[in-house]
Amino acid sequence: AAVGAQAGAKDCALVAGAAAVDPAALAEALAELPAGDRAAVAVADDELARGVALVQQVQHYFAPANLAKDTYLKSLLDPEGYVDLAALASFPHLSAMTAGVDELARFLTYSRLTELDSTGTKVRPRPRAVAA
């Protein structure tokens, strides 16, 4: 069963595969929990860990070394380099971890290595900065 968004989740940033949580946002989110509600804290921690795992898997798929050899993933790219999240969510590793496209899109919003299209239904690697 999918777990709903936890307080403070919007203030998390997934950076290079590691979770970086704003300490003030975390304190605020924990303050909103009922006193002694350790189960809610565990759920929030589990959801964050799952989000990190989802983002890491997508970032692996779009890593230059992987994308160069993954002919199936390359066949899913549209002209702008996006892949439909529904197709990506059906990949075995992601389908084992996620409840669906909405959850995947919610976590990918925080990825610094990939970006969603304006509709939030497609993802691609973020363009890399070109050295001058």
C-alpha positions in Angstrom: 0.0 0.0 0.0 1.3 3.4 -0.9 2.0 5.8 1.9 0.8 9.4 1.6 3.2 12.4 1.5 4.7 13.0 4.9 5.1 16.5 6.4 8.3 18.1 5.3 8.8 15.8 2.3 8.6 18.8 -0.1 11.6 20.3 1.7 13.9 17.3 0.9 16.4 17.4 -1.9 17.9 14.3 -3.4 21.5 15.2 -4.2 23.8 12.8 -6.2 21.8 9.8 -4.8 22.0 10.9 -1.2 19.2 12.4 0.8 19.9 15.9 2.0 17.2 17.1 4.4 16.9 20.7 5.5 17.3 20.5 9.3 14.7 23.2 9.9 12.2 21.5 7.7 12.9 18.2 9.4 12.4 19.7 12.8 9.2 21.3 11.6 7.9 18.0 10.2 8.7 16.2 13.4 7.1 18.9 15.5 3.8 18.3 13.6 3.8 14.6 14.6 1.9 13.6 17.7 4.1 13.2 20.8 5.6 9.8 21.0 4.4 8.8 17.5 7.5 6.7 16.6 5.5 4.7 14.0 4.9 7.9 12.0 8.6 8.8 12.2 9.5 5.3 10.9 7.0 5.7 8.0 8.5 9.1 7.1 12.0 7.6 7.2 10.9 4.6 5.1 9.3 6.8 2.5 12.4 9.0 2.3 14.6 5.9 1.9 12.2 4.5 -0.8 12.3 7.9 -2.6 16.1 7.9 -2.6 16.1 4.3 -4.0 13.7 5.3 -6.8 15.7 8.3 -7.8 19.0 6.4 -7.6 17.5 3.8 -10.0 16.3 6.3 -12.5 19.6 8.2 -12.3 21.4 4.9 -13.0 19.2 4.3 -16.1 20.1 7.7 -17.4 23.8 7.7 -16.5 25.8 8.3 -19.7 27.6 4.9 -19.4 24.3 3.0 -19.0 22.3 4.9 -21.6 25.0 4.4 -24.2 24.6 0.6 -24.1 20.9 0.3 -23.2 19.2 0.1 -26.7 15.8 -0.5 -25.2 15.8 2.6 -23.1 17.2 4.6 -26.1 14.3 3.3 -28.2 11.9 4.9 -25.7 13.4 8.4 -25.9 11.3 11.0 -27.6 12.9 13.7 -29.9 13.6 15.9 -26.8 15.2 13.0 -24.9 12.3 12.3 -22.5 11.0 8.9 -21.6 7.3 8.4 -20.5 7.2 7.7 -16.8 4.6 5.0 -17.3 7.1 3.1 -19.5 9.9 3.7 -17.0 7.7 2.6 -14.0 7.2 -0.8 -15.8 10.9 -1.6 -15.7 11.4 -4.5 -13.2 13.5 -2.7 -10.6 11.1 0.3 -10.5 7.9 -1.7 -10.6 9.2 -3.7 -7.6 9.7 -0.4 -5.6 6.9 1.9 -6.7 3.2 2.2 -6.5 3.0 4.0 -9.8 3.8 7.0 -12.0 2.5 9.6 -9.5 4.8 8.5 -6.8 7.8 8.3 -9.2 7.1 11.8 -10.5 6.8 13.2 -6.9 10.2 11.9 -6.0 11.9 12.8 -9.3 10.9 16.4 -8.7 13.8 16.5 -6.2 16.4 14.9 -8.5 19.3 17.1 -9.6 20.4 14.7 -12.3 17.1 14.3 -14.1 14.2 16.6 -15.0 10.5 16.1 -15.6 8.7 17.7 -18.5 6.1 20.5 -17.9 3.3 17.9 -17.6 5.2 15.8 -15.1 4.7 12.6 -17.1 8.1 12.3 -18.8 11.7 12.4 -17.5 15.1 12.9 -19.1 18.7 13.5 -17.8 19.4 17.1 -17.0 21.6 18.7 -19.6 25.2 18.8 -18.4 26.9 22.2 -18.2 29.4 22.6 -21.0 32.8 23.9 -19.8 33.8 27.2 -21.5 
